[in-house]
Amino acid sequence: LRGVAKMSVETESLLQEVKENIEAAQNYRSELQQRLQGLSQARKQVRGSSSHTREALHRHFQELQTSLSRVLGERLNSLLQEVDAIERESVSPLDDCQKLIEHGISAADELLREGEAAIRCGISDREEKLCHFAKKALHIQLDSLPEVPALVDVPCVSAQLDNSLLRVMQEHVGRHGNVSSHPPVQVEELVERPGSILVRWCKVDEDFTPQEYRLQYRRNNAAQYEDAYVGKDCEFLVLHLDPQTDYLFRVCARGEGRTEWSPWSIPQTGYTTLTPHEWCPGVDGYILSSRKNIAMRSDSSQGYGRSCVLYSSSPTYFCGQTLTFRISAAGQMHRHDSVGVCADNQAGVESLQRDQAVCISTNGAVFVNGKEMTNQLPAVTVGSAVTFDMEMVSLFSVSSNNNPTDGGTFKLRVTIGSGNREVVFDWLLDQAVDSLFFGCSFEHPGWKVLVF
């Protein structure tokens, strides 16, 4: 029985080892199949891009040949027309002179025939014919000859052709175009933001010196890309994107001293799951854009003359994100004017300069829970971008028995940036919050603010 039990244990151990090996083999096969699929995609990219490049090269050089042949033909026709004009203008007076000489020769021949006939005629008619011949010879003016131009005085048409043109063309054609195995820039990172995606790219060719970049994007099911950014920065926030929708992003660059753009990077797919920031509609004194991300303070009779706070439609700001207010138009300043973040959307208040809120006024003053800080940022003007960044620092108890369920204080580390300056401070809240509202308040009309 012991032997049977021992064999049973050994069998179970072997069976377990076999199962583990089978599972490992399955995982191994799955990993290899995934790598085989990746290898197939890589081969497809190489062959597809090579085929596309061949077509582009054939098409480009065929267009060059056609254009160059047309330009050369047009120049040839122009030069031939100049030759025809010179020939026509130069030969015309020569033709006139030839006609005059031929006419003189004809008259001389006729006079010769009459003179010979007068000499051979009879004595009775000779005197009359000789007199007639003498008068006719006098009329023809045999001593008057037309002037024929010397060869140096008439055109001798020739063409001056610069043989160096072919050499210059050969040099330019020899340097025209290049084939690269990798684009000089690639999309490096796609970071989702509320209703937008932050695209970062980088240079991957060390020998390439970029002068500026060009970013394009399109929906996954769209046919055409559209420009999103052209400039010197290596990142850009693409706004007005629909959540849960795939977008393709690609970037290229213009080399220093060059006019043409480099090849496009390999398109990268990205999407955002975050709901776009929107202002709350229907608030008296404010007009919203169609996407509700732009608010303008109006001069309506109900709202003008008293300040009121416009909040976000819901608490869509989360710690770890960057919230940006961009001022696109400005009105008259007031001490209650401000933009900021708050724990709630308390109604009936005149400004964000209150408890449970942090904000910056249009004159640059920073308020935390209604109290003004000593640090101040630059005044907010047209084109200003104010950013809010927050991270949770701690959640600690302030109850007597040290029980967290009895209540506590929630601390956030806040960074507000405006212009080239920023302030950092800790913001204490009465309770923990998962998300925050944002808001703005302006006393006078004319202010317009975009949030993203």
Salt bridges, closest charged atoms under 4 A:
GLU31 OE1 - ARG35 NH1 2.77
GLU74 OE2 - ARG70 NE 3.92
GLU110 OE2 - LYS136 NZ 3.11
GLU114 OE2 - LYS136 NZ 2.47
GLU189 OE1 - ARG200 NH1 2.92
GLU212 OE2 - ARG254 NH1 2.26
ASP227 OD1 - ARG214 NE 2.93
GLU235 OE1 - ARG200 NE 2.84
ASP242 OD2 - ARG219 NH2 2.12
GLU260 OE2 - ARG258 NH2 2.37
ASP284 OD2 - ARG306 NH2 3.92
ASP344 OD1 - ARG354 NH2 2.91
GLU350 OE1 - HIS336 ND1 3.81
ASP426 OD1 - ARG413 NE 2.27
